[in-house]
Amino acid sequence: MNLIAENLSYKPDDQFHLNEVSFNFKKGNIYTILGRTLSGKTTLLKTIAGLLTPDSGSIQFEDRDFLKVPVWERNVAMVYQQFINYPHLNVYENVAFPLKQRKVDDQEINNVVKKSLKSVGLEGYEKRKIQELSGGQQQRVSLARSLVKNAKILLLDEPLVNLDYKLREQLREEFKNIFSKGLSKESIVIFSTTDPREAMEINGEVIAIDEGKVLQVGSAKEIFENPKTLKVAEISNDPPMNILNAKIDLNKIMFEGIEIDVPEHLSNLKDKSFNLGIRASDIELSDGGFEFEVELAEISGSETLLHLKRGNVKIITSIEEVMNFSIHDKVKIKFNIDRVYAFNEIGVLESSPFGGSYV
């Protein structure tokens, strides 16, 4: 019961929204489409749902040409970014709506709705009005309504994007629990997001996409540890991975007056220029480090993001506590050099601290 696409392309204007996208999605698996805003994620989900028709390419599902199957015949459920519920119906009635449309027996509806509400943590909310619920609870109603359809394909289009930070954390964990309990065993679940943390925590196969083109496919762990290109490294990190123009000379990494001993995993890069990649979390404050100037300090949840510069080099570091800094403050930092990446001149991964390479 694989969902197989080959060379899907869609170009409604001067840019590709899908550019020769191919995939093979298997029953019982969770897939995460990871990409920035306008990267093609929603276009891909709408194509699977039948809401858009691509210019070229094919989709096969259950031995049928899926692009020729009408929307109402596709066994697909979709949860949107917005909280789409029926305001004149209570929670129970919202979740029961698709079953009533199918004229399912009332007792079966009752059993299925209660089971679905329990799975999303809304047991006891049956008689609540939609307007009485928080944003997170409303999104859970949308998910519960999708689950009762027992659809063979469940599409979740950035379902957490309009929630605040704490609610996103909570629902991310709940979604993971729902899927791990087996509600997805009979379905193909496709979850789209701009947030790398969501992709890593949902922990299915990840498809990194940008400008409508698939850049890399692999486990969440593989994408995080061995991003194939600079673009994937950017997409799969928040904040984006710092990329510095550096060179190796006499067993030293050099950039902007800084010299650091070459780590073992970069020892094969002899006397050459390259793109040095390092995550914000692998740069830390240190009295014995290199001096940088503060351009901006942001508080994000329980961490501080420092935007720093030294000459022409600009970097971001994350500090796992709330700290106060002023613009133009001088700070000293050190680099966890055993965690740096090397990308070649065209942006392809040459060496990673986890042993990955695509050259």
N, C-alpha and C positions, 0 to 999 in steps of 0.2 A: 504493500500500500504506500509506496514511496511517492512523494511529490517531486517531480523532476522537471526542471526548467532548462532550456538550452537557448543561449544567445538572445535573451530578451533585451530589446532596445526600444526606447521611447524618447522622442525628441520633439516636444510640442512647440519649442521656440528655438533660439540659437544655441541652447545648451542641452546636452544629454541629461535626462532625468534617470534613465537606465541605459547602460552602455555594455551590450553583450553580456548580460548577467546570466550565469548558469549555476544551478545548485541541485543537490539530491538530498531532500529532507525525508527522514525515515520515521515511521510510526513509533510512538513512545519516547521520542527525543525532544529536547528543548533546544531551540536555536535562538541566538541573540544577534540581531542586526545592529552593529555599532557604527555610528557615524555622526558627523556634525549636522547641524540644521541645514536643510536643503541638499543633503548628500544623496537622496534617493530612497531613503528608508520607507517613508509613507507611500511613495509611488509604487514601490515593490509590493507592499502589503495590499494596497488597493488593486493592483493587478491580480494578485492571488484571489482576492475577494470578488473580482469581477466588476469592480467599479471603474476600472480603466482598461482600455485595450491597447496593448503595445503595438508599435509600428511593425515589428518583426520578432521572430523567435517563437518558441512553443512551450507549453506546459502540459505535462501528462500526469494524470492521477487516476488510479484504479482502471488502467487500460483505456482511458478516455482522453480525447483532446479537450483539456480543461478550459481552454479559451473559448470553445464553442458551447460550453455548458452555461445556461442562463444563471444569473445571480441567484434567483430563488431556488434553483435546483442544487446549488453548491452547498454542501454541508459544512458551512464556514460560520464561525462566530467571531465578532470583532469588538474589542474594547478600545475606545478612543482616548485621546488626550483629555478631552472635555468630559465632564461628568454628565453623560447622556442618560437620563432617566425620565420617566413619565411623572410630571409634577402633580397630576390629579390622582395618582394611585399611591397607596401606601407601599411599604417595603415588600411585603408578601406579594401584593398584586403586581408590582414591578417585576419581581423574579418569576412569577407564575405566567406572565403575559405570553411568552412564546409557546408555552405548553397549552394554554387555553386556545391559542390560534390554531394549534394542531388538533384540538378537540380531544386532548388526553383525559382519561378518567380522573374525576376529582380526587379520589383517594390517592392515586398515583402522583398527581400534582402535589398534594399535601406532603407526601413522603419525600419526593425529590426536592421540593423547595426547602423544606426544613433541613435536609441533609446538606444542601448547597449553602444555606445561610450559616449553618454550623461550621462548615469548612472555611468560610471567610471571616469567622469571628463575629457574626451578627445574630447569633441565636438569642431569641427574646426580643428582637427588634421588629418582629413581623408587622405590628400595627402602627409603627412609627410613620409619620409623614416624611417625605423626602426632604422637605424644607427644614425639618428638625435635626437633620444629620450634618455632621462635619464633612468637609471635603473628602477626607480619607474614607469615611463611612459611605459616602455616596459612590465613590469609585469602587468600593467593595460590593455594593449593590449591583453595579454594572458588571463586575466580574462574576458574581453569583448568577446573574441572568444569562451570561454567556455559558457558564458551566452547565446549567440545566438543559441546554440544548443538546448536550452530549455530542457536540460537533466533532467531526474528524479532523478539522483544522481550526485551531484557536489562534487568533491574531491579536496581539496587544501592542498598540501603537503609542509608544511613550506614555504608558498609563499613569506614571508618577510625576510627570513633568510639571504639572500645575499645583503640586502640593508643597508645603513648606518642608524645610530640611528634616525636622524631627519626624514628620509624618512619612516622608519618603523612606527614612531609615526603617521605620516600623513596618510599613507595607512591603518594602523590599524583602524583609525577613519573612513576612507572612506569605508572600507569593512563593518564595523558595520552599517553605514548609508545605504549602498546598500542592505544589508540583511533586515534591519528594514523597508525599503520601500516596501517590499513585493515581491522582486524578488525571494525569496526562498520559497514562499507559496506553490508552486506546486512541490517543490523539497526537497530532503533530502540533507542538506549541512554538509559535514564532513571536519573539519579544523584541521590540525595537527600542533603542535608547541612544542618547548622546553622552550618557554618563558611564565612563569606564568602570567605576565601582559597581554599578548595577550589573554590567556585563560579567564582571569577575564573580560577583556574589550569586547571581542566578546560575552560573557555572554550567551552562550548556556549551555546545559548539558555537563559536563566535565567527561571524562574517563581518570583517571590517570593510566599509564601503565609503567611497568619496567620489563626488561628481558623477554618481550613477555607475561607478565601476567597482567591482570587487577587487580589493587589494590583497587580502589574505584571508584564509579560512583555517581554523584550527581550534584547539581547546583554549579556554580562557587563559590557562597557565602558559601555553605556548605563545599566544599573542602577546601576553604581558612580558614574558621572559625573553622572547626572541622576535621582536617586531621586524618584519621583512624589510621595511623601508622607513625613511624619515617620516613620511606621511602617516604610516601606521603607528609609529612611535608617538606622533603628535596626537592622533585620535585616541590612542589607548592609555593616555596618561592625563590626569587632571590634578594640578596644572600640567600643560604640555611639557614633555621632556625638554630640558635645556640643550640646545645645539650650538656648539662653539667651533669656529674654524681653528684647527690646531695642526701642529706638525710634530713629528718625532725626529729627533736628532741627538746622536750620542746617548741613546737610551734614556732620553728625557722627553716628556710631553711638554710642549711649549705653546703658550698663547698669552698675549697681552702682558709680557714681562713676568709671567709665571712659569716656573719649571718644576715638574713633578716626575718622580721616577716612574718608568713604564711598568705597569703591572704584568704579571705572567701571561695573562690571556691576550695581551696585545704585543707580546714579544716578537711575533712573526711580522709585524708591520715595521719594516726597516726604513728609516730615513725618508719619510714621505708625509705629505699633507693629507688630512682626512677630516671628517666631521665627527667631533667628539660629542657623544650624548650622555647626559647625566640627569637623573631625576631630581626634582626639588627635595625629595625626602633623603637624598644621599649627599646633601650639602648641609653642613651644620656650623653653628657659631663656635669659634675656637680662638682663645687668646693668642695662640701661636700660629694663627692662620694668615691668609692673604687679605689685605685691606680692600674693601669695597665701600661704595657710598650708597646710602638708602635713597631710592627714588620714590618708593611708595610702600606703605605697610597696610595690609588688609587683615581684618579679623574675619575668619571663616569658621563658624562653629566654635570649636575649642582649640583651633590652631591659628597661627599667625603666618601669613604669606608675605615675605619680604622680596620686593623687587629691587635688585641691586645693579650697580654698574661700576665698571673699572675700564677707563678709556673707551674703546669701542665695544667692549663686551658687556652684555646685559644678561642677567640670570634671575631666576626665581628660586628661593629656598623656602621650605615649610618648617615651622617650629611647632612642636606638639604642645604648645601652651599659649595662652594669651599674653603678649608682651607689647609694650608701648615703644614706638620709635618715632622720630621726627624726620622729615625730609632733610637730606644732606648729612644726617648722622653717619659717622664712620663706624663700620663693623669689620671684624675679622672672621673669616670663614675657612673651613678646610673641606676638601673633596674626598669622599669615600672612593678612592681611585680603583679599588677592587670591584666597583659596581658600575664602571663606565662602559659605554658602547662605542664602537667604531663603525661609521658608515662611510662608504667610498664617495668619490667625487660626484657620482650620479645618484647618491642617496640610498644605496642598497647596503643592507647589514653585512659588514665584513667580519666583525667579531663581537661576541657578547660575553658577559661574565658567566653565562649559563652554557657556553659552548656552541651557540648557534652561529651560523653563517649562511649567506645565500649567494656567495661569489665563489 
